[in-house]
Amino acid sequence: MKTQKRDSSHRAFLKGYQAGYGGKSKTFCPHIADTYNALEWQRGWREGREDHWSGYNQFTSHQKAANL
């Protein structure tokens, strides 16, 4: 039996976090507007931007994303 991947909302959050930390614009959201995955992606994007502005380095941001 195959193992289940992470749910799509969690993946959307992590991808948004990576995009936000990487400095990409919020307009690069790959999900349809006003869907649950789009909201999760934007939530991750905001958290990634905040961590970037707070001075997290790349290693600590990867650790944080892995623990989410």
PDB file with one MODEL, atoms N, CA, C and O in Angstrom:
MODEL        1
ATOM      1  N   MET A   1       0.818  -1.170   0.000  1.00  0.00           N
ATOM      2  CA  MET A   1       0.000   0.000   0.000  1.00  0.00           C
ATOM      3  C   MET A   1       0.873   1.249   0.000  1.00  0.00           C
ATOM      4  O   MET A   1       1.873   1.313   0.716  1.00  0.00           O
ATOM      5  N   LYS A   2       0.502   2.221  -0.788  1.00  0.00           N
ATOM      6  CA  LYS A   2       1.281   3.449  -0.833  1.00  0.00           C
ATOM      7  C   LYS A   2       1.012   4.297   0.403  1.00  0.00           C
ATOM      8  O   LYS A   2      -0.089   4.290   0.953  1.00  0.00           O
ATOM      9  N   THR A   3       2.036   5.027   0.828  1.00  0.00           N
ATOM     10  CA  THR A   3       1.831   5.939   1.949  1.00  0.00           C
ATOM     11  C   THR A   3       1.222   7.237   1.432  1.00  0.00           C
ATOM     12  O   THR A   3       1.494   7.657   0.308  1.00  0.00           O
ATOM     13  N   GLN A   4       0.426   7.846   2.235  1.00  0.00           N
ATOM     14  CA  GLN A   4      -0.256   9.081   1.855  1.00  0.00           C
ATOM     15  C   GLN A   4       0.694  10.259   1.956  1.00  0.00           C
ATOM     16  O   GLN A   4       1.433  10.380   2.934  1.00  0.00           O
ATOM     17  N   LYS A   5       0.681  11.123   0.962  1.00  0.00           N
ATOM     18  CA  LYS A   5       1.470  12.343   1.024  1.00  0.00           C
ATOM     19  C   LYS A   5       0.805  13.312   1.984  1.00  0.00           C
ATOM     20  O   LYS A   5      -0.342  13.113   2.384  1.00  0.00           O
ATOM     21  N   ARG A   6       1.527  14.361   2.354  1.00  0.00           N
ATOM     22  CA  ARG A   6       0.930  15.391   3.185  1.00  0.00           C
ATOM     23  C   ARG A   6      -0.293  15.959   2.487  1.00  0.00           C
ATOM     24  O   ARG A   6      -0.376  15.969   1.259  1.00  0.00           O
ATOM     25  N   ASP A   7      -1.230  16.426   3.280  1.00  0.00           N
ATOM     26  CA  ASP A   7      -2.424  16.973   2.657  1.00  0.00           C
ATOM     27  C   ASP A   7      -2.072  18.227   1.858  1.00  0.00           C
ATOM     28  O   ASP A   7      -1.061  18.882   2.112  1.00  0.00           O
ATOM     29  N   SER A   8      -2.916  18.540   0.902  1.00  0.00           N
ATOM     30  CA  SER A   8      -2.605  19.619  -0.036  1.00  0.00           C
ATOM     31  C   SER A   8      -2.530  20.980   0.634  1.00  0.00           C
ATOM     32  O   SER A   8      -1.775  21.841   0.183  1.00  0.00           O
ATOM     33  N   SER A   9      -3.293  21.198   1.704  1.00  0.00           N
ATOM     34  CA  SER A   9      -3.241  22.501   2.374  1.00  0.00           C
ATOM     35  C   SER A   9      -1.897  22.700   3.070  1.00  0.00           C
ATOM     36  O   SER A   9      -1.368  23.811   3.095  1.00  0.00           O
ATOM     37  N   HIS A  10      -1.348  21.631   3.630  1.00  0.00           N
ATOM     38  CA  HIS A  10      -0.036  21.742   4.273  1.00  0.00           C
ATOM     39  C   HIS A  10       1.054  22.000   3.226  1.00  0.00           C
ATOM     40  O   HIS A  10       1.955  22.811   3.442  1.00  0.00           O
ATOM     41  N   ARG A  11       0.959  21.307   2.104  1.00  0.00           N
ATOM     42  CA  ARG A  11       1.918  21.549   1.015  1.00  0.00           C
ATOM     43  C   ARG A  11       1.808  22.977   0.514  1.00  0.00           C
ATOM     44  O   ARG A  11       2.822  23.618   0.234  1.00  0.00           O
ATOM     45  N   ALA A  12       0.584  23.481   0.397  1.00  0.00           N
ATOM     46  CA  ALA A  12       0.380  24.858  -0.067  1.00  0.00           C
ATOM     47  C   ALA A  12       1.016  25.834   0.912  1.00  0.00           C
ATOM     48  O   ALA A  12       1.654  26.802   0.497  1.00  0.00           O
ATOM     49  N   PHE A  13       0.846  25.586   2.214  1.00  0.00           N
ATOM     50  CA  PHE A  13       1.456  26.451   3.228  1.00  0.00           C
ATOM     51  C   PHE A  13       2.973  26.456   3.093  1.00  0.00           C
ATOM     52  O   PHE A  13       3.596  27.517   3.110  1.00  0.00           O
ATOM     53  N   LEU A  14       3.572  25.268   2.959  1.00  0.00           N
ATOM     54  CA  LEU A  14       5.035  25.184   2.857  1.00  0.00           C
ATOM     55  C   LEU A  14       5.556  25.867   1.597  1.00  0.00           C
ATOM     56  O   LEU A  14       6.573  26.560   1.642  1.00  0.00           O
ATOM     57  N   LYS A  15       4.871  25.678   0.483  1.00  0.00           N
ATOM     58  CA  LYS A  15       5.289  26.336  -0.763  1.00  0.00           C
ATOM     59  C   LYS A  15       5.164  27.854  -0.631  1.00  0.00           C
ATOM     60  O   LYS A  15       6.018  28.594  -1.118  1.00  0.00           O
ATOM     61  N   GLY A  16       4.102  28.314   0.026  1.00  0.00           N
ATOM     62  CA  GLY A  16       3.943  29.739   0.263  1.00  0.00           C
ATOM     63  C   GLY A  16       5.022  30.284   1.175  1.00  0.00           C
ATOM     64  O   GLY A  16       5.529  31.386   0.964  1.00  0.00           O
ATOM     65  N   TYR A  17       5.373  29.505   2.194  1.00  0.00           N
ATOM     66  CA  TYR A  17       6.438  29.907   3.116  1.00  0.00           C
ATOM     67  C   TYR A  17       7.755  30.071   2.368  1.00  0.00           C
ATOM     68  O   TYR A  17       8.468  31.059   2.545  1.00  0.00           O
ATOM     69  N   GLN A  18       8.064  29.091   1.535  1.00  0.00           N
ATOM     70  CA  GLN A  18       9.306  29.153   0.767  1.00  0.00           C
ATOM     71  C   GLN A  18       9.307  30.347  -0.184  1.00  0.00           C
ATOM     72  O   GLN A  18      10.330  31.013  -0.344  1.00  0.00           O
ATOM     73  N   ALA A  19       8.170  30.617  -0.812  1.00  0.00           N
ATOM     74  CA  ALA A  19       8.080  31.753  -1.731  1.00  0.00           C
ATOM     75  C   ALA A  19       8.218  33.063  -0.974  1.00  0.00           C
ATOM     76  O   ALA A  19       8.908  33.976  -1.429  1.00  0.00           O
ATOM     77  N   GLY A  20       7.572  33.159   0.169  1.00  0.00           N
ATOM     78  CA  GLY A  20       7.659  34.378   0.966  1.00  0.00           C
ATOM     79  C   GLY A  20       9.053  34.615   1.494  1.00  0.00           C
ATOM     80  O   GLY A  20       9.559  35.736   1.448  1.00  0.00           O
ATOM     81  N   TYR A  21       9.677  33.568   1.993  1.00  0.00           N
ATOM     82  CA  TYR A  21      11.040  33.707   2.500  1.00  0.00           C
ATOM     83  C   TYR A  21      12.000  34.060   1.371  1.00  0.00           C
ATOM     84  O   TYR A  21      12.970  34.792   1.571  1.00  0.00           O
ATOM     85  N   GLY A  22      11.721  33.535   0.189  1.00  0.00           N
ATOM     86  CA  GLY A  22      12.578  33.799  -0.963  1.00  0.00           C
ATOM     87  C   GLY A  22      12.356  35.163  -1.591  1.00  0.00           C
ATOM     88  O   GLY A  22      13.079  35.538  -2.514  1.00  0.00           O
ATOM     89  N   GLY A  23      11.372  35.914  -1.112  1.00  0.00           N
ATOM     90  CA  GLY A  23      11.158  37.269  -1.601  1.00  0.00           C
ATOM     91  C   GLY A  23      10.243  37.381  -2.805  1.00  0.00           C
ATOM     92  O   GLY A  23      10.166  38.441  -3.426  1.00  0.00           O
ATOM     93  N   LYS A  24       9.548  36.304  -3.144  1.00  0.00           N
ATOM     94  CA  LYS A  24       8.639  36.373  -4.289  1.00  0.00           C
ATOM     95  C   LYS A  24       7.385  37.156  -3.919  1.00  0.00           C
ATOM     96  O   LYS A  24       7.009  37.249  -2.750  1.00  0.00           O
ATOM     97  N   SER A  25       6.759  37.707  -4.928  1.00  0.00           N
ATOM     98  CA  SER A  25       5.549  38.493  -4.740  1.00  0.00           C
ATOM     99  C   SER A  25       4.360  37.592  -4.408  1.00  0.00           C
ATOM    100  O   SER A  25       4.321  36.423  -4.794  1.00  0.00           O
ATOM    101  N   LYS A  26       3.405  38.153  -3.695  1.00  0.00           N
ATOM    102  CA  LYS A  26       2.193  37.419  -3.337  1.00  0.00           C
ATOM    103  C   LYS A  26       1.377  37.048  -4.573  1.00  0.00           C
ATOM    104  O   LYS A  26       0.554  36.135  -4.523  1.00  0.00           O
ATOM    105  N   THR A  27       1.600  37.746  -5.672  1.00  0.00           N
ATOM    106  CA  THR A  27       0.840  37.488  -6.896  1.00  0.00           C
ATOM    107  C   THR A  27       1.247  36.183  -7.581  1.00  0.00           C
ATOM    108  O   THR A  27       0.587  35.764  -8.532  1.00  0.00           O
ATOM    109  N   PHE A  28       2.310  35.535  -7.124  1.00  0.00           N
ATOM    110  CA  PHE A  28       2.761  34.274  -7.711  1.00  0.00           C
ATOM    111  C   PHE A  28       2.036  33.059  -7.134  1.00  0.00           C
ATOM    112  O   PHE A  28       2.439  31.923  -7.382  1.00  0.00           O
ATOM    113  N   CYS A  29       0.978  33.289  -6.373  1.00  0.00           N
ATOM    114  CA  CYS A  29       0.212  32.181  -5.790  1.00  0.00           C
ATOM    115  C   CYS A  29      -0.322  31.291  -6.917  1.00  0.00           C
ATOM    116  O   CYS A  29      -1.028  31.780  -7.799  1.00  0.00           O
ATOM    117  N   PRO A  30       0.002  29.994  -6.901  1.00  0.00           N
ATOM    118  CA  PRO A  30      -0.398  29.105  -7.997  1.00  0.00           C
ATOM    119  C   PRO A  30      -1.830  28.575  -7.876  1.00  0.00           C
ATOM    120  O   PRO A  30      -2.283  27.831  -8.746  1.00  0.00           O
ATOM    121  N   HIS A  31      -2.535  28.939  -6.827  1.00  0.00           N
ATOM    122  CA  HIS A  31      -3.878  28.408  -6.587  1.00  0.00           C
ATOM    123  C   HIS A  31      -4.946  29.403  -7.025  1.00  0.00           C
ATOM    124  O   HIS A  31      -4.697  30.604  -7.123  1.00  0.00           O
ATOM    125  N   ILE A  32      -6.133  28.880  -7.284  1.00  0.00           N
ATOM    126  CA  ILE A  32      -7.268  29.714  -7.669  1.00  0.00           C
ATOM    127  C   ILE A  32      -7.645  30.593  -6.474  1.00  0.00           C
ATOM    128  O   ILE A  32      -7.703  30.119  -5.339  1.00  0.00           O
ATOM    129  N   ALA A  33      -7.897  31.865  -6.738  1.00  0.00           N
ATOM    130  CA  ALA A  33      -8.186  32.834  -5.677  1.00  0.00           C
ATOM    131  C   ALA A  33      -9.366  32.385  -4.823  1.00  0.00           C
ATOM    132  O   ALA A  33     -10.318  31.782  -5.318  1.00  0.00           O
ATOM    133  N   ASP A  34      -9.285  32.685  -3.555  1.00  0.00           N
ATOM    134  CA  ASP A  34     -10.333  32.428  -2.559  1.00  0.00           C
ATOM    135  C   ASP A  34     -10.653  30.952  -2.352  1.00  0.00           C
ATOM    136  O   ASP A  34     -11.762  30.612  -1.942  1.00  0.00           O
ATOM    137  N   THR A  35      -9.705  30.082  -2.630  1.00  0.00           N
ATOM    138  CA  THR A  35      -9.861  28.682  -2.269  1.00  0.00           C
ATOM    139  C   THR A  35      -9.074  28.439  -0.989  1.00  0.00           C
ATOM    140  O   THR A  35      -8.242  29.259  -0.602  1.00  0.00           O
ATOM    141  N   TYR A  36      -9.334  27.322  -0.340  1.00  0.00           N
ATOM    142  CA  TYR A  36      -8.656  27.030   0.915  1.00  0.00           C
ATOM    143  C   TYR A  36      -7.143  26.929   0.714  1.00  0.00           C
ATOM    144  O   TYR A  36      -6.376  27.433   1.534  1.00  0.00           O
ATOM    145  N   ASN A  37      -6.714  26.288  -0.362  1.00  0.00           N
ATOM    146  CA  ASN A  37      -5.273  26.166  -0.615  1.00  0.00           C
ATOM    147  C   ASN A  37      -4.639  27.522  -0.900  1.00  0.00           C
ATOM    148  O   ASN A  37      -3.498  27.761  -0.507  1.00  0.00           O
ATOM    149  N   ALA A  38      -5.355  28.405  -1.572  1.00  0.00           N
ATOM    150  CA  ALA A  38      -4.827  29.749  -1.822  1.00  0.00           C
ATOM    151  C   ALA A  38      -4.661  30.502  -0.512  1.00  0.00           C
ATOM    152  O   ALA A  38      -3.667  31.204  -0.322  1.00  0.00           O
ATOM    153  N   LEU A  39      -5.619  30.364   0.388  1.00  0.00           N
ATOM    154  CA  LEU A  39      -5.514  31.025   1.690  1.00  0.00           C
ATOM    155  C   LEU A  39      -4.353  30.458   2.508  1.00  0.00           C
ATOM    156  O   LEU A  39      -3.638  31.205   3.176  1.00  0.00           O
ATOM    157  N   GLU A  40      -4.168  29.151   2.456  1.00  0.00           N
ATOM    158  CA  GLU A  40      -3.032  28.539   3.159  1.00  0.00           C
ATOM    159  C   GLU A  40      -1.705  28.983   2.554  1.00  0.00           C
ATOM    160  O   GLU A  40      -0.748  29.245   3.282  1.00  0.00           O
ATOM    161  N   TRP A  41      -1.643  29.068   1.230  1.00  0.00           N
ATOM    162  CA  TRP A  41      -0.428  29.521   0.569  1.00  0.00           C
ATOM    163  C   TRP A  41      -0.099  30.947   1.010  1.00  0.00           C
ATOM    164  O   TRP A  41       1.056  31.254   1.307  1.00  0.00           O
ATOM    165  N   GLN A  42      -1.109  31.815   1.054  1.00  0.00           N
ATOM    166  CA  GLN A  42      -0.895  33.204   1.468  1.00  0.00           C
ATOM    167  C   GLN A  42      -0.503  33.299   2.941  1.00  0.00           C
ATOM    168  O   GLN A  42       0.301  34.152   3.315  1.00  0.00           O
ATOM    169  N   ARG A  43      -1.067  32.428   3.775  1.00  0.00           N
ATOM    170  CA  ARG A  43      -0.691  32.406   5.190  1.00  0.00           C
ATOM    171  C   ARG A  43       0.785  32.002   5.328  1.00  0.00           C
ATOM    172  O   ARG A  43       1.523  32.593   6.117  1.00  0.00           O
ATOM    173  N   GLY A  44       1.203  31.003   4.562  1.00  0.00           N
ATOM    174  CA  GLY A  44       2.601  30.596   4.563  1.00  0.00           C
ATOM    175  C   GLY A  44       3.504  31.691   4.015  1.00  0.00           C
ATOM    176  O   GLY A  44       4.601  31.910   4.529  1.00  0.00           O
ATOM    177  N   TRP A  45       3.044  32.383   2.968  1.00  0.00           N
ATOM    178  CA  TRP A  45       3.816  33.474   2.372  1.00  0.00           C
ATOM    179  C   TRP A  45       4.064  34.573   3.402  1.00  0.00           C
ATOM    180  O   TRP A  45       5.181  35.074   3.529  1.00  0.00           O
ATOM    181  N   ARG A  46       3.003  34.949   4.144  1.00  0.00           N
ATOM    182  CA  ARG A  46       3.150  36.001   5.166  1.00  0.00           C
ATOM    183  C   ARG A  46       4.139  35.581   6.244  1.00  0.00           C
ATOM    184  O   ARG A  46       4.980  36.378   6.662  1.00  0.00           O
ATOM    185  N   GLU A  47       4.043  34.341   6.692  1.00  0.00           N
ATOM    186  CA  GLU A  47       4.962  33.868   7.722  1.00  0.00           C
ATOM    187  C   GLU A  47       6.397  33.819   7.208  1.00  0.00           C
ATOM    188  O   GLU A  47       7.332  34.145   7.941  1.00  0.00           O
ATOM    189  N   GLY A  48       6.574  33.416   5.958  1.00  0.00           N
ATOM    190  CA  GLY A  48       7.906  33.402   5.356  1.00  0.00           C
ATOM    191  C   GLY A  48       8.503  34.792   5.245  1.00  0.00           C
ATOM    192  O   GLY A  48       9.690  34.981   5.510  1.00  0.00           O
ATOM    193  N   ARG A  49       7.686  35.775   4.854  1.00  0.00           N
ATOM    194  CA  ARG A  49       8.166  37.159   4.774  1.00  0.00           C
ATOM    195  C   ARG A  49       8.552  37.672   6.156  1.00  0.00           C
ATOM    196  O   ARG A  49       9.587  38.321   6.310  1.00  0.00           O
ATOM    197  N   GLU A  50       7.723  37.386   7.166  1.00  0.00           N
ATOM    198  CA  GLU A  50       8.020  37.825   8.529  1.00  0.00           C
ATOM    199  C   GLU A  50       9.328  37.223   9.025  1.00  0.00           C
ATOM    200  O   GLU A  50      10.132  37.916   9.650  1.00  0.00           O
ATOM    201  N   ASP A  51       9.546  35.945   8.753  1.00  0.00           N
ATOM    202  CA  ASP A  51      10.786  35.296   9.179  1.00  0.00           C
ATOM    203  C   ASP A  51      11.983  35.895   8.457  1.00  0.00           C
ATOM    204  O   ASP A  51      13.042  36.077   9.058  1.00  0.00           O
ATOM    205  N   HIS A  52      11.828  36.199   7.188  1.00  0.00           N
ATOM    206  CA  HIS A  52      12.915  36.816   6.427  1.00  0.00           C
ATOM    207  C   HIS A  52      13.252  38.191   7.004  1.00  0.00           C
ATOM    208  O   HIS A  52      14.421  38.530   7.189  1.00  0.00           O
ATOM    209  N   TRP A  53      12.219  38.970   7.282  1.00  0.00           N
ATOM    210  CA  TRP A  53      12.436  40.309   7.846  1.00  0.00           C
ATOM    211  C   TRP A  53      12.981  40.247   9.266  1.00  0.00           C
ATOM    212  O   TRP A  53      13.677  41.164   9.703  1.00  0.00           O
ATOM    213  N   SER A  54      12.670  39.167   9.997  1.00  0.00           N
ATOM    214  CA  SER A  54      13.143  39.021  11.374  1.00  0.00           C
ATOM    215  C   SER A  54      14.595  38.571  11.448  1.00  0.00           C
ATOM    216  O   SER A  54      15.185  38.537  12.528  1.00  0.00           O
ATOM    217  N   GLY A  55      15.166  38.226  10.304  1.00  0.00           N
ATOM    218  CA  GLY A  55      16.571  37.872  10.277  1.00  0.00           C
ATOM    219  C   GLY A  55      16.868  36.389  10.365  1.00  0.00           C
ATOM    220  O   GLY A  55      18.015  36.012  10.608  1.00  0.00           O
ATOM    221  N   TYR A  56      15.878  35.538  10.175  1.00  0.00           N
ATOM    222  CA  TYR A  56      16.155  34.106  10.148  1.00  0.00           C
ATOM    223  C   TYR A  56      17.107  33.836   8.986  1.00  0.00           C
ATOM    224  O   TYR A  56      16.954  34.392   7.898  1.00  0.00           O
ATOM    225  N   ASN A  57      18.087  32.978   9.235  1.00  0.00           N
ATOM    226  CA  ASN A  57      18.934  32.612   8.111  1.00  0.00           C
ATOM    227  C   ASN A  57      18.317  31.416   7.396  1.00  0.00           C
ATOM    228  O   ASN A  57      17.319  30.865   7.861  1.00  0.00           O
ATOM    229  N   GLN A  58      18.885  31.019   6.298  1.00  0.00           N
ATOM    230  CA  GLN A  58      18.287  29.976   5.474  1.00  0.00           C
ATOM    231  C   GLN A  58      18.206  28.640   6.209  1.00  0.00           C
ATOM    232  O   GLN A  58      17.238  27.901   6.034  1.00  0.00           O
ATOM    233  N   PHE A  59      19.198  28.324   7.019  1.00  0.00           N
ATOM    234  CA  PHE A  59      19.206  27.059   7.750  1.00  0.00           C
ATOM    235  C   PHE A  59      18.057  27.003   8.745  1.00  0.00           C
ATOM    236  O   PHE A  59      17.340  26.005   8.807  1.00  0.00           O
ATOM    237  N   THR A  60      17.874  28.067   9.525  1.00  0.00           N
ATOM    238  CA  THR A  60      16.804  28.056  10.518  1.00  0.00           C
ATOM    239  C   THR A  60      15.430  28.095   9.859  1.00  0.00           C
ATOM    240  O   THR A  60      14.477  27.527  10.393  1.00  0.00           O
ATOM    241  N   SER A  61      15.312  28.751   8.718  1.00  0.00           N
ATOM    242  CA  SER A  61      14.014  28.767   8.038  1.00  0.00           C
ATOM    243  C   SER A  61      13.668  27.374   7.514  1.00  0.00           C
ATOM    244  O   SER A  61      12.502  26.980   7.540  1.00  0.00           O
ATOM    245  N   HIS A  62      14.669  26.619   7.036  1.00  0.00           N
ATOM    246  CA  HIS A  62      14.415  25.251   6.574  1.00  0.00           C
ATOM    247  C   HIS A  62      14.021  24.351   7.748  1.00  0.00           C
ATOM    248  O   HIS A  62      13.148  23.492   7.618  1.00  0.00           O
ATOM    249  N   GLN A  63      14.675  24.557   8.896  1.00  0.00           N
ATOM    250  CA  GLN A  63      14.311  23.784  10.075  1.00  0.00           C
ATOM    251  C   GLN A  63      12.895  24.087  10.506  1.00  0.00           C
ATOM    252  O   GLN A  63      12.132  23.180  10.835  1.00  0.00           O
ATOM    253  N   LYS A  64      12.539  25.371  10.505  1.00  0.00           N
ATOM    254  CA  LYS A  64      11.204  25.754  10.908  1.00  0.00           C
ATOM    255  C   LYS A  64      10.168  25.162   9.957  1.00  0.00           C
ATOM    256  O   LYS A  64       9.152  24.627  10.400  1.00  0.00           O
ATOM    257  N   ALA A  65      10.418  25.253   8.664  1.00  0.00           N
ATOM    258  CA  ALA A  65       9.480  24.719   7.673  1.00  0.00           C
ATOM    259  C   ALA A  65       9.336  23.205   7.815  1.00  0.00           C
ATOM    260  O   ALA A  65       8.246  22.669   7.614  1.00  0.00           O
ATOM    261  N   ALA A  66      10.410  22.518   8.157  1.00  0.00           N
ATOM    262  CA  ALA A  66      10.347  21.066   8.328  1.00  0.00           C
ATOM    263  C   ALA A  66       9.529  20.685   9.545  1.00  0.00           C
ATOM    264  O   ALA A  66       8.909  19.622   9.567  1.00  0.00           O
ATOM    265  N   ASN A  67       9.520  21.535  10.556  1.00  0.00           N
ATOM    266  CA  ASN A  67       8.795  21.229  11.777  1.00  0.00           C
ATOM    267  C   ASN A  67       7.339  21.655  11.729  1.00  0.00           C
ATOM    268  O   ASN A  67       6.577  21.336  12.642  1.00  0.00           O
ATOM    269  N   LEU A  68       6.934  22.367  10.691  1.00  0.00           N
ATOM    270  CA  LEU A  68       5.546  22.816  10.622  1.00  0.00           C
ATOM    271  C   LEU A  68       4.667  21.708  10.240  1.00  0.00           C
ATOM    272  O   LEU A  68       3.455  21.892  10.129  1.00  0.00           O
TER     273      LEU A  68
ENDMDL
END
